[in-house]
């Protein structure tokens, strides 16, 4: 196991997140996590927020926002090694009571997210992060439809989509608020247009 990733700010600032052996992950960098936390805070408070981290990988983004005041997070990951490491990291950081973990392939079965959230009466999200493998960004259209059609995001909530060179599929009925570029990484921030 490598030294891992560092949580940048908040109550857990400086703590490390271990990486799973053998999993093919592209963790969100410290620079991008720091910038995104600031960008989100400028739109609405992080304190008490509910976060859905889809394609969670290491969980670094969710852990960062929990450290900065978010109250609860759902982490969704399909890779079994990464999922098992998410459990261990949550335990090491004493965050189990503030986390829900779901092992699901969102690209193959996006409706599984809404079914699972509704069955457990999970609160609606203030922030949803979508950070798929860059090569699979184009396969996210069905997931974006589920997020738009099923009440998973609060009316005033924000969707952040991280991608590389290839932009995400058409995001109707999502409204682009701002796009941030960090080297090869782009994060686009969206809100859901009212019907």
C-alpha positions as CSV (number, residue, x, y, z in Angstrom):
1,X,0.0,0.0,0.0
2,X,1.3,3.4,-0.9
3,X,1.4,6.3,1.6
4,X,-1.9,7.5,0.3
5,X,-3.7,10.7,-0.3
6,X,-3.9,13.6,2.1
7,X,-7.1,15.3,3.3
8,X,-6.3,19.0,2.7
9,X,-8.6,21.0,5.0
10,X,-11.1,20.9,7.9
11,X,-11.1,18.8,11.0
12,X,-9.4,15.8,9.3
13,X,-6.8,18.0,7.5
14,X,-3.5,16.2,7.2
15,X,-4.9,12.7,7.7
16,X,-4.1,10.1,5.0
17,X,-6.5,8.0,2.9
18,X,-5.0,4.6,2.0
19,X,-5.1,3.5,-1.6
20,X,-6.2,-0.1,-2.5
21,X,-3.7,-2.4,-4.0
22,X,-4.3,-3.4,-7.6
23,X,-7.3,-1.1,-8.3
24,X,-7.1,1.1,-11.4
25,X,-8.0,4.5,-9.9
26,X,-7.3,8.1,-10.8
27,X,-7.7,10.0,-7.5
28,X,-8.8,13.6,-7.6
29,X,-5.7,15.7,-6.8
30,X,-5.3,17.8,-3.7
31,X,-5.3,20.9,-5.8
32,X,-8.6,20.0,-7.5
33,X,-10.2,19.0,-4.2
34,X,-9.2,22.2,-2.5
35,X,-10.4,24.3,-5.4
36,X,-13.7,22.5,-5.7
37,X,-14.4,22.8,-1.9
38,X,-13.9,26.5,-2.2
39,X,-16.0,26.8,-5.4
40,X,-18.9,24.9,-3.8
41,X,-18.6,26.9,-0.6
42,X,-19.0,30.1,-2.7
43,X,-22.4,28.7,-4.1
44,X,-23.8,27.3,-0.8
45,X,-22.6,26.4,2.7
46,X,-20.8,23.0,3.2
47,X,-21.9,23.0,6.8
48,X,-24.5,20.2,7.3
49,X,-24.5,19.4,3.5
50,X,-25.4,15.9,2.2
51,X,-22.9,14.7,-0.5
52,X,-23.2,11.9,-3.1
53,X,-19.8,10.9,-4.4
54,X,-20.5,8.7,-7.5
55,X,-17.5,6.7,-8.9
56,X,-16.0,7.4,-5.5
57,X,-12.7,5.5,-6.0
58,X,-10.6,6.5,-3.0
59,X,-13.5,8.6,-1.5
60,X,-11.1,11.5,-1.4
61,X,-13.7,14.1,-2.5
62,X,-16.3,13.0,0.0
63,X,-13.8,12.7,2.8
64,X,-12.6,16.2,2.1
65,X,-16.1,17.6,2.3
66,X,-17.0,15.7,5.4
67,X,-13.8,17.1,6.9
68,X,-15.0,20.6,6.0
69,X,-18.4,20.3,7.6
70,X,-20.7,18.2,5.4
71,X,-22.9,16.0,7.6
72,X,-23.4,12.9,5.5
73,X,-22.1,11.3,2.4
74,X,-23.0,8.4,0.1
75,X,-20.1,6.8,-1.7
76,X,-20.8,4.6,-4.8
77,X,-18.0,2.5,-6.3
78,X,-18.0,-0.6,-8.5
79,X,-14.5,-1.9,-8.0
80,X,-14.4,-4.5,-5.2
81,X,-10.9,-3.6,-4.0
82,X,-11.6,0.1,-4.0
83,X,-14.9,-0.5,-2.2
84,X,-13.2,-2.6,0.5
85,X,-10.6,0.1,1.0
86,X,-13.4,2.7,1.3
87,X,-14.7,0.7,4.3
88,X,-11.3,0.6,5.9
89,X,-10.6,4.3,5.3
90,X,-14.0,5.2,6.8
91,X,-13.3,3.2,9.9
92,X,-9.8,4.7,10.3
93,X,-11.2,8.2,10.0
94,X,-14.1,7.3,12.4
95,X,-16.6,8.4,9.7
96,X,-18.8,5.2,9.6
97,X,-21.8,6.9,11.2
98,X,-21.8,9.7,8.6
99,X,-21.3,7.5,5.5
100,X,-23.4,5.1,3.4
101,X,-21.5,2.8,1.0
102,X,-23.0,1.3,-2.1
103,X,-21.2,-1.1,-4.4
104,X,-22.8,-0.6,-7.8
105,X,-21.8,-0.2,-11.5
106,X,-23.6,3.1,-12.3
107,X,-22.9,2.8,-16.0
108,X,-24.5,-0.6,-16.3
109,X,-27.4,0.0,-13.9
110,X,-27.9,3.7,-13.1
111,X,-31.5,3.2,-11.9
112,X,-30.0,1.1,-9.1
113,X,-28.9,4.3,-7.4
114,X,-32.4,5.7,-7.0
115,X,-33.8,2.3,-6.0
116,X,-31.2,2.0,-3.2
117,X,-31.5,5.6,-2.0
118,X,-35.3,5.4,-1.9
119,X,-35.4,2.0,-0.1
120,X,-33.2,3.5,2.6
121,X,-34.9,6.9,2.8
122,X,-31.5,8.6,2.2
123,X,-31.8,12.4,2.4
124,X,-31.6,14.3,-0.9
125,X,-28.1,15.5,-1.9
126,X,-26.9,19.1,-1.7
127,X,-23.9,18.2,-3.9
128,X,-23.5,15.3,-6.4
129,X,-20.0,14.5,-7.8
130,X,-19.6,12.5,-10.9
131,X,-16.0,11.5,-11.6
132,X,-16.1,8.5,-13.9
133,X,-13.0,7.0,-15.6
134,X,-12.2,9.6,-18.3
135,X,-12.5,6.9,-21.0
136,X,-16.1,6.2,-19.9
137,X,-17.4,9.8,-19.6
138,X,-19.5,9.4,-22.8
139,X,-21.4,6.5,-21.2
140,X,-22.9,8.7,-18.5
141,X,-26.1,9.9,-20.3
142,X,-28.4,7.4,-18.7
143,X,-27.1,8.2,-15.2
144,X,-27.6,11.9,-15.8
145,X,-31.2,11.2,-16.9
146,X,-31.8,9.3,-13.7
147,X,-30.4,12.1,-11.6
148,X,-32.6,14.6,-13.4
149,X,-35.8,12.5,-13.3
150,X,-35.7,11.0,-9.9
151,X,-35.6,13.3,-6.8
152,X,-32.0,12.6,-5.6
153,X,-30.7,16.2,-5.6
154,X,-32.3,19.0,-3.7
155,X,-34.0,21.7,-5.8
156,X,-31.1,24.1,-5.1
157,X,-28.5,21.4,-5.2
158,X,-25.4,21.3,-7.4
159,X,-23.9,18.6,-9.7
160,X,-20.2,18.6,-10.3
161,X,-18.9,16.6,-13.2
162,X,-15.1,15.9,-13.5
163,X,-13.7,14.9,-16.9
164,X,-10.5,15.1,-19.0
165,X,-10.4,16.1,-22.7
166,X,-13.8,14.6,-23.7
167,X,-16.7,16.6,-22.3
168,X,-19.7,14.8,-20.8
169,X,-22.7,13.9,-23.0
170,X,-25.4,16.5,-23.5
171,X,-26.6,17.6,-20.1
172,X,-30.2,18.6,-20.7
173,X,-32.0,19.6,-18.5
174,X,-28.9,20.6,-16.5
175,X,-27.8,24.2,-16.6
176,X,-24.1,25.0,-16.6
177,X,-23.1,27.4,-13.9
178,X,-19.3,27.4,-14.2
179,X,-16.5,25.4,-15.6
180,X,-13.1,25.1,-13.9
181,X,-9.9,23.9,-15.5
182,X,-7.0,22.5,-13.6
183,X,-4.3,21.3,-16.2
184,X,-5.8,18.2,-17.9
185,X,-8.8,18.1,-15.5
186,X,-12.0,20.0,-16.0
187,X,-14.8,20.2,-13.4
188,X,-18.2,21.6,-14.7
189,X,-20.7,22.8,-12.1
190,X,-24.4,22.4,-13.0
191,X,-27.8,23.0,-11.4
192,X,-31.1,21.4,-12.5
193,X,-33.4,23.6,-14.4
194,X,-36.9,23.8,-12.9
195,X,-39.5,22.0,-15.0
